[in-house]
Amino acid sequence: MSRNAFFLEPVAPFRLDLTVWALRRRPDNAIDRWDGTAYRRVLALADGPVEVAVVQTGPPEAPRLRVTVRGAPLRSELKRAVTAALERLLGLRVDLTAFYRLASPDAELGPMVQRFRGMKPPRFLSVFEGVVNAIANQQVTVTVGIALLSRLSREHGPAVAGEDGLAHAFPRPEDLAPLLPETLRQLGFSRQKGRAMIELAQNSDEEYADLERLATVSDGEAVTSLCRLRGVGRWSAEYILLRTLGRIHVFPGDDVGARNNLQRWLQLTEPLDYAAVARTLARWHPYGGLIYFHLLLDRLAEAGHVHAKISQGL
């Protein structure tokens, strides 16, 4: 084994492919990359950027991941930082036993959960990354939003020589803070989105600490705090609660695509509004966010990106 490689053992069951697709959402995501075997991402760490490559070497029920690091010697501090990042990004320590127990006898939920058994709920690495993702994806398709974020990273994210050439991390606050809204407009962002992202990047360290402390407060408090930020409304705040803070009970009820996925899955004749989404999901509480991710995978499977495997039970 390479001196710059080590192994991680996620909580079973685990499937790297499904989890990465729940994280990356679209095939042209240049930040979270997947070639069918390896997941690659550049991490902007304190001592500089490194590229990590993750390959699953054990089956879903006894998962093992081989992690290779490029860009710096694999000392103990770097190994700890990479491990912490991957545990967050890929939900490696999340135990879904109770969710599988709920889904198993359910005639509607059970078959879908069985198809995507091993998916873990992914999370962005920071509230900053989560807010920028939310802003970028407002009022555009997911495909357009991911393309915008990929351009942003290629132009302004820290770079390292990766396996397939120069690769870029998600931009840090200090990478975006000096920019003008017009600079981001040239990448395809609206003036309002560019202003919101740059203003967020220019926040003080104390304000960033307040954002990261959202993990310790209630949903309502977190939504209220997030909605004080320029460009953040209820949809963005709930999106951040799920995809950044890991609140797997939160289904972003204003997400039109997710609502349509829910309606299609349950074969409902009437469109769903925010309140109807909450009523519909109440029987599966507290796992609305996990259903959100499974519905995303279902759509990606229809598009041919995800290959579901039929297991023999939950």
BADRENBA-418878 format. One record per residue: residue number from 1; residue in one letter; x, y, z of N, C-alpha, C in turn. Coordinates in steps of 0.2 Angstrom, whole numbers. Layout:
# residues N
  num  residuo    npx    npy    npz   capx   capy   capz    cpx    cpy    cpz
  NUM        A      X      Y      Z      X      Y      Z      X      Y      Z
...
***
This chain:
# residues 314
  num  residuo    npx    npy    npz   capx   capy   capz    cpx    cpy    cpz
    1        M      4     -6      0      0      0      0      4      6      0
    2        S      2     11     -4      6     18     -4      6     21      3
    3        R     12     24      4     13     27     10      8     33     11
    4        N      5     35      6      0     41      6     -7     38      5
    5        A     -8     32      7    -15     29      7    -16     26     14
    6        F    -23     25     16    -25     22     22    -32     20     21
    7        F    -35     16     26    -41     13     25    -46     16     30
    8        L    -52     17     28    -58     18     33    -63     13     32
    9        E    -67     12     38    -72      7     38    -79     11     40
   10        P    -83     12     35    -89     15     37    -94     11     41
   11        V    -99     14     44   -104     10     47   -108      7     42
   12        A   -109      0     42   -113     -4     37   -120     -3     38
   13        P   -124     -3     32   -122     -4     26   -119      2     22
   14        F   -115      2     18   -112      8     14   -111      7      7
   15        R   -113     11      3   -112     11     -4   -109     18     -6
   16        L   -102     18     -8    -99     24    -10   -102     27    -16
   17        D   -104     23    -21   -107     26    -27   -114     30    -26
   18        L   -118     27    -22   -124     30    -21   -123     36    -17
   19        T   -119     36    -12   -118     42     -7   -115     48    -11
   20        V   -110     46    -16   -107     51    -20   -112     54    -24
   21        W   -116     51    -27   -121     54    -32   -126     58    -28
   22        A   -128     56    -22   -132     60    -18   -129     67    -16
   23        L   -122     67    -16   -118     73    -14   -117     77    -21
   24        R   -116     74    -26   -114     78    -32   -120     80    -37
   25        R   -125     76    -37   -131     77    -40   -131     77    -47
   26        R   -126     79    -50   -126     80    -58   -119     77    -60
   27        P   -119     74    -66   -112     71    -69   -107     76    -70
   28        D   -109     83    -71   -103     88    -73   -101     91    -67
   29        N   -102     89    -61   -100     92    -55    -92     91    -55
   30        A    -89     97    -55    -81     97    -55    -78     97    -48
   31        I    -82     98    -43    -80     98    -36    -80     91    -33
   32        D    -85     88    -33    -86     81    -31    -86     76    -37
   33        R    -80     73    -39    -79     70    -45    -80     62    -44
   34        W    -83     59    -49    -84     51    -49    -83     49    -56
   35        D    -79     43    -56    -77     40    -63    -80     33    -63
   36        G    -85     32    -59    -88     25    -59    -84     20    -54
   37        T    -78     22    -51    -75     18    -46    -72     22    -41
   38        A    -69     28    -42    -66     32    -37    -70     39    -36
   39        Y    -70     41    -30    -73     48    -28    -67     52    -27
   40        R    -66     58    -30    -61     62    -30    -63     69    -28
   41        R    -60     73    -23    -61     79    -21    -55     83    -19
   42        V    -54     89    -20    -49     93    -17    -51     96    -10
   43        L    -47     95     -5    -49     98      1    -44    104      3
   44        A    -47    110      4    -43    115      6    -41    115     13
   45        L    -36    112     15    -34    111     22    -29    117     25
   46        A    -28    117     31    -24    123     34    -17    123     31
   47        D    -14    118     29     -7    118     27     -7    118     19
   48        G    -13    118     16    -13    118      9    -18    113      6
   49        P    -20    114     -1    -24    109     -4    -21    102     -5
   50        V    -25     97     -4    -24     90     -6    -29     87    -10
   51        E    -28     83    -14    -33     79    -17    -34     72    -14
   52        V    -40     70    -13    -41     63    -10    -45     59    -15
   53        A    -43     53    -15    -47     48    -20    -49     42    -15
   54        V    -55     41    -16    -58     36    -12    -61     30    -16
   55        V    -59     24    -14    -62     18    -18    -65     13    -13
   56        Q    -71     10    -14    -73      5    -10    -70     -2    -11
   57        T    -67     -5     -6    -64    -11     -8    -68    -17     -4
   58        G    -73    -16      0    -77    -21      3    -84    -20      2
   59        P    -88    -25      2    -95    -25      0    -99    -21      5
   60        P   -105    -19      3   -109    -14      7   -110    -17     14
   61        E   -111    -23     15   -112    -26     22   -106    -26     26
   62        A   -100    -25     23    -93    -25     27    -89    -20     23
   63        P    -91    -14     23    -88     -9     19    -81     -7     21
   64        R    -76     -6     16    -70     -4     18    -68      1     12
   65        L    -65      7     14    -63     12      9    -56     13      9
   66        R    -53     13      3    -46     15      2    -45     22      0
   67        V    -42     26      4    -41     33      4    -34     35      2
   68        T    -33     38     -4    -26     40     -6    -26     48     -6
   69        V    -20     50     -4    -20     58     -3    -14     60     -8
   70        R    -15     65    -12    -10     68    -16     -9     75    -14
   71        G     -3     77    -14     -1     84    -13      3     86     -7
   72        A      3     81     -2      7     82      4      8     75      7
   73        P     14     75     11     15     68     14      9     67     19
   74        L      8     61     20      2     58     24      5     58     32
   75        R      5     64     35      7     63     42      1     63     46
   76        S      1     62     53     -5     60     57    -10     66     57
   77        E     -7     72     57    -12     78     57    -16     78     51
   78        L    -13     77     45    -16     77     39    -21     71     38
   79        K    -19     65     40    -24     59     40    -30     61     44
   80        R    -29     64     50    -35     66     54    -39     71     51
   81        A    -37     76     48    -41     81     44    -44     78     38
   82        V    -41     73     34    -44     70     29    -50     65     31
   83        T    -48     62     36    -54     57     39    -60     61     41
   84        A    -59     67     45    -64     71     47    -68     73     42
   85        A    -65     76     36    -68     78     30    -73     73     27
   86        L    -70     67     26    -73     62     23    -79     59     27
   87        E    -78     59     33    -84     56     38    -90     61     37
   88        R    -88     67     36    -94     72     35    -97     72     28
   89        L    -92     72     23    -95     73     16    -99     66     15
   90        L    -97     61     17   -100     54     15   -104     51     20
   91        G   -105     54     26   -109     51     31   -107     44     34
   92        L   -100     44     34    -97     37     36    -99     34     43
   93        R   -100     39     47   -102     36     54   -110     36     56
   94        V   -114     38     51   -121     38     52   -124     31     52
   95        D   -128     29     57   -131     23     57   -138     24     56
   96        L   -140     20     50   -147     21     48   -151     15     50
   97        T   -149     11     55   -153      5     57   -160      6     58
   98        A   -162     12     62   -169     13     64   -173     15     58
   99        F   -170     19     53   -173     20     47   -175     14     43
  100        Y   -170     10     42   -171      3     39   -177     -1     42
  101        R   -177      0     49   -182     -4     52   -189     -1     51
  102        L   -190      6     50   -196      9     49   -198      7     42
  103        A   -193      7     37   -195      6     30   -197     -1     28
  104        S   -194     -6     31   -194    -13     29   -201    -15     28
  105        P   -206    -14     33   -213    -16     32   -217    -12     28
  106        D   -215     -6     26   -219     -1     22   -219     -2     15
  107        A   -225     -3     13   -226     -5      6   -224      0      1
  108        E   -224      7      3   -222     12     -2   -215     14     -1
  109        L   -212     15      5   -206     17      6   -201     11      6
  110        G   -203      5      8   -198     -1      8   -195     -2      2
  111        P   -198     -3     -4   -195     -5    -10   -190      0    -12
  112        M   -191      7    -12   -186     12    -14   -180     12     -9
  113        V   -181     11     -3   -175     11      2   -171      5      0
  114        Q   -174     -1     -1   -171     -7     -3   -166     -6     -9
  115        R   -169     -3    -14   -165     -2    -20   -159      2    -19
  116        F   -159      7    -14   -153     11    -13   -150     10     -6
  117        R   -151      4     -4   -148      2      3   -140      4      3
  118        G   -138      7      8   -131      9      8   -129     16      7
  119        M   -134     20      4   -133     27      3   -133     30     10
  120        K   -128     34     11   -128     38     18   -129     46     16
  121        P   -132     49     21   -134     56     19   -127     61     19
  122        P   -126     64     13   -119     68     13   -120     74     16
  123        R   -115     78     17   -115     85     20   -110     89     17
  124        F   -111     95     16   -106    100     14   -101    101     20
  125        L    -95    103     18    -90    103     23    -91    109     28
  126        S    -94    114     26    -95    120     30   -101    124     29
  127        V   -104    128     34   -110    132     32   -109    136     27
  128        F   -102    139     26   -101    143     20   -102    140     14
  129        E   -100    134     13   -101    130      7   -108    128      6
  130        G   -112    127     11   -119    126     11   -123    132      8
  131        V   -121    138     11   -125    144      9   -123    145      2
  132        V   -117    145      0   -115    146     -7   -119    142    -12
  133        N   -119    135    -10   -123    130    -14   -130    132    -15
  134        A   -133    134     -9   -140    136     -9   -141    142    -14
  135        I   -137    147    -13   -138    153    -17   -137    152    -24
  136        A   -132    148    -26   -131    146    -33   -137    142    -36
  137        N   -140    138    -32   -146    134    -35   -153    137    -35
  138        Q   -153    143    -32   -160    147    -32   -162    149    -39
  139        Q   -168    147    -40   -172    149    -46   -168    147    -53
  140        V   -165    142    -53   -162    138    -59   -162    131    -58
  141        T   -161    127    -63   -161    120    -63   -155    118    -59
  142        V   -155    112    -56   -149    109    -53   -144    109    -58
  143        T   -145    107    -64   -140    106    -69   -136    113    -70
  144        V   -140    118    -70   -137    125    -71   -133    127    -64
  145        G   -136    126    -59   -133    127    -52   -126    124    -51
  146        I   -126    117    -53   -120    114    -52   -114    116    -57
  147        A   -117    118    -63   -112    121    -68   -109    128    -66
  148        L   -113    132    -62   -111    138    -60   -106    137    -54
  149        L   -107    132    -50   -102    131    -44    -96    128    -47
  150        S    -96    124    -52    -90    121    -55    -86    126    -58
  151        R    -89    131    -61    -85    137    -64    -82    141    -58
  152        L    -86    142    -53    -83    146    -47    -77    142    -44
  153        S    -77    136    -44    -72    132    -41    -66    132    -45
  154        R    -67    131    -52    -61    131    -57    -58    138    -57
  155        E    -61    143    -56    -59    150    -57    -56    153    -50
  156        H    -59    151    -44    -57    154    -38    -55    149    -32
  157        G    -56    142    -34    -54    138    -28    -47    136    -28
  158        P    -44    134    -22    -37    132    -22    -35    126    -26
  159        A    -30    126    -29    -28    121    -34    -22    116    -32
  160        V    -23    110    -34    -17    105    -33    -17    101    -39
  161        A    -11     98    -40    -10     93    -46    -13     87    -44
  162        G    -18     85    -47    -22     79    -45    -20     73    -50
  163        E    -24     68    -49    -23     62    -53    -24     63    -61
  164        D    -29     68    -62    -31     69    -69    -29     76    -71
  165        G    -24     79    -68    -22     86    -70    -24     90    -64
  166        L    -23     97    -65    -25    102    -60    -32    101    -58
  167        A    -33    101    -51    -40    100    -48    -41    106    -43
  168        H    -47    108    -42    -48    114    -38    -53    112    -32
  169        A    -52    115    -26    -56    114    -21    -62    119    -21
  170        F    -67    118    -17    -72    123    -16    -69    129    -14
  171        P    -71    135    -16    -68    141    -14    -69    143     -6
  172        R    -64    145     -3    -64    147      4    -67    154      4
  173        P    -69    157     10    -71    164     11    -66    169      8
  174        E    -60    167     10    -54    172      8    -53    172      1
  175        D    -55    167     -3    -55    167    -10    -60    171    -14
  176        L    -66    172    -11    -71    176    -14    -71    183    -11
  177        A    -69    184     -5    -70    190     -2    -67    196     -6
  178        P    -61    196     -9    -59    201    -13    -62    203    -20
  179        L    -67    198    -22    -70    199    -28    -75    204    -29
  180        L    -77    207    -35    -82    211    -36    -88    207    -39
  181        P    -94    209    -38   -100    205    -41   -100    204    -48
  182        E    -96    209    -52    -96    209    -59    -91    203    -61
  183        T    -87    201    -57    -82    195    -58    -86    189    -58
  184        L    -91    188    -53    -95    182    -53   -100    183    -58
  185        R   -102    188    -60   -107    189    -66   -104    186    -72
  186        Q    -98    187    -73    -95    184    -79    -95    177    -79
  187        L    -96    174    -73    -96    166    -73   -103    164    -74
  188        G   -108    169    -74   -115    167    -75   -120    168    -69
  189        F   -117    170    -64   -121    172    -58   -124    179    -59
  190        S   -130    179    -56   -134    186    -56   -130    191    -52
  191        R   -131    197    -53   -128    202    -49   -130    201    -41
  192        Q   -136    199    -40   -139    198    -33   -135    192    -30
  193        K   -135    187    -34   -131    181    -31   -124    182    -30
  194        G   -121    186    -34   -114    187    -33   -113    192    -27
  195        R   -117    197    -26   -117    201    -20   -118    197    -14
  196        A   -123    193    -14   -124    189     -8   -118    184     -6
  197        M   -115    181    -11   -109    177     -9   -103    181     -7
  198        I   -102    186    -10    -96    190     -8    -97    193     -1
  199        E   -103    196      0   -105    198      7   -104    193     12
  200        L   -106    187     11   -105    181     15    -98    180     16
  201        A    -94    180     11    -87    179     11    -83    184     15
  202        Q    -86    190     16    -82    196     19    -84    196     26
  203        N    -88    191     29    -90    191     36    -84    190     40
  204        S    -85    193     46    -79    192     51    -78    185     53
  205        D    -73    183     56    -72    176     59    -77    175     65
  206        E    -79    180     68    -84    179     74    -90    177     71
  207        E    -92    181     65    -98    179     62    -98    172     59
  208        Y    -93    170     56    -92    163     54    -93    158     60
  209        A    -90    159     65    -91    155     71    -98    154     73
  210        D   -102    160     73   -109    160     74   -113    155     69
  211        L   -111    155     63   -114    151     58   -113    144     60
  212        E   -106    142     61   -105    135     63   -108    133     69
  213        R   -110    137     74   -113    135     80   -121    134     78
  214        L   -123    135     72   -130    133     71   -131    125     72
  215        A   -126    121     72   -127    114     73   -130    113     80
  216        T   -129    118     84   -131    116     91   -138    119     93
  217        V   -141    123     88   -147    126     90   -153    122     87
  218        S   -159    124     88   -165    121     86   -166    123     78
  219        D   -170    119     75   -172    120     68   -174    128     67
  220        G   -179    130     71   -182    136     70   -177    142     71
  221        E   -172    141     76   -167    146     78   -162    146     72
  222        A   -160    140     69   -156    140     63   -159    143     57
  223        V   -165    142     56   -168    145     50   -169    153     51
  224        T   -170    155     57   -170    162     58   -164    165     57
  225        S   -158    162     60   -152    165     59   -150    165     52
  226        L   -151    160     48   -149    159     41   -153    164     37
  227        C   -159    165     38   -163    170     34   -161    177     35
  228        R   -157    179     40   -154    185     41   -149    187     36
  229        L   -146    181     33   -141    182     28   -144    185     21
  230        R   -140    189     17   -143    191     11   -144    185      6
  231        G   -149    185      3   -150    180     -2   -153    173      1
  232        V   -154    173      7   -156    166     10   -164    167     13
  233        G   -168    163     10   -175    162     12   -176    155     15
  234        R   -183    154     16   -184    147     19   -182    141     15
  235        W   -182    141      9   -180    135      5   -172    134      6
  236        S   -169    140      5   -161    139      6   -160    137     13
  237        A   -163    140     18   -162    138     25   -163    131     26
  238        E   -168    128     24   -170    121     25   -165    116     21
  239        Y   -163    119     15   -158    115     11   -151    115     15
  240        I   -150    120     19   -143    120     23   -144    116     29
  241        L   -150    116     32   -151    111     38   -150    104     36
  242        L   -152    102     30   -152     95     28   -145     94     25
  243        R   -142     98     21   -136     96     17   -130     98     20
  244        T   -130    103     25   -124    105     29   -125    103     36
  245        L   -130    104     39   -131    102     47   -133     95     48
  246        G   -134     91     43   -136     84     43   -142     83     47
  247        R   -147     87     46   -154     86     50   -158     82     45
  248        I   -157     75     46   -161     71     41   -168     70     42
  249        H   -171     74     46   -178     74     47   -181     80     42
  250        V   -177     84     40   -179     90     36   -180     89     28
  251        F   -185     89     26   -187     89     19   -188     96     16
  252        P   -184     99     12   -185    106     10   -192    107      6
  253        G   -197    109     10   -203    109      7   -205    114      2
  254        D   -200    119      1   -201    124     -5   -197    121    -11
  255        D   -194    116    -11   -190    113    -16   -195    110    -22
  256        V   -196    114    -27   -201    112    -32   -199    105    -35
  257        G   -193    104    -37   -191     98    -39   -192     92    -35
  258        A   -190     93    -28   -191     88    -23   -199     86    -22
  259        R   -203     92    -22   -210     91    -22   -213     87    -27
  260        N   -210     88    -33   -213     85    -39   -211     77    -39
  261        N   -205     76    -36   -202     69    -35   -207     65    -30
  262        L   -209     69    -25   -213     66    -20   -220     64    -23
  263        Q   -222     69    -27   -229     68    -30   -229     62    -35
  264        R   -224     62    -39   -223     57    -44   -222     50    -40
  265        W   -218     49    -35   -217     43    -32   -223     40    -29
  266        L   -227     45    -25   -233     42    -22   -239     42    -27
  267        Q   -238     44    -33   -244     44    -38   -250     49    -36
  268        L   -248     54    -33   -253     59    -31   -256     63    -37
  269        T   -262     64    -37   -265     68    -42   -265     76    -42
  270        E   -264     78    -35   -264     85    -34   -257     87    -33
  271        P   -255     93    -35   -248     96    -34   -248     97    -26
  272        L   -242     97    -23   -241     98    -16   -238    105    -15
  273        D   -241    108    -10   -238    114     -7   -234    113     -1
  274        Y   -231    118      2   -227    117      8   -230    113     13
  275        A   -236    115     15   -240    112     20   -242    104     19
  276        A   -243    103     12   -245     97     10   -239     92     10
  277        V   -233     94      9   -227     90      9   -226     88     17
  278        A   -227     93     21   -226     91     28   -231     85     30
  279        R   -238     86     28   -243     81     30   -241     75     27
  280        T   -239     75     21   -238     68     17   -232     64     20
  281        L   -227     68     23   -221     65     26   -222     63     33
  282        A   -227     65     36   -228     65     44   -227     57     46
  283        R   -230     53     42   -230     46     44   -223     43     44
  284        W   -218     46     41   -211     43     40   -207     48     45
  285        H   -210     52     49   -205     56     53   -201     52     58
  286        P   -195     53     59   -191     59     57   -186     58     52
  287        Y   -188     56     46   -184     54     41   -185     57     34
  288        G   -189     63     34   -190     67     28   -184     68     24
  289        G   -179     70     27   -173     72     23   -170     65     19
  290        L   -170     60     23   -168     53     19   -172     52     14
  291        I   -179     53     14   -183     52      8   -181     57      3
  292        Y   -180     63      4   -177     68     -1   -171     65     -5
  293        F   -166     62     -1   -161     59     -4   -162     53     -9
  294        H   -167     49     -6   -169     43    -10   -172     45    -16
  295        L   -177     50    -16   -180     52    -22   -175     55    -27
  296        L   -170     59    -25   -165     61    -29   -162     55    -33
  297        L   -160     50    -29   -157     44    -32   -161     41    -37
  298        D   -168     41    -35   -172     38    -40   -173     41    -47
  299        R   -172     48    -46   -172     52    -53   -166     51    -56
  300        L   -160     50    -53   -154     49    -56   -153     42    -59
  301        A   -157     37    -56   -157     31    -59   -161     31    -65
  302        E   -166     34    -65   -170     35    -71   -166     38    -77
  303        A   -162     42    -75   -157     46    -80   -151     41    -82
  304        G   -151     36    -79   -145     31    -81   -139     33    -77
  305        H   -139     37    -72   -132     39    -69   -131     34    -63
  306        V   -136     32    -60   -136     28    -54   -138     21    -55
  307        H   -135     16    -53   -136      9    -54   -139      6    -47
  308        A   -145      5    -47   -148      2    -40   -147     -5    -41
  309        K   -146     -8    -35   -145    -15    -34   -151    -18    -30
  310        I   -154    -23    -32   -159    -26    -28   -156    -31    -22
  311        S   -157    -29    -16   -155    -33    -10   -160    -38     -8
  312        Q   -159    -42     -4   -164    -47     -1   -168    -44      5
  313        G   -167    -38      6   -171    -36     12   -167    -31     16
  314        L   -171    -27     20   -168    -22     24   -165    -24     31
***
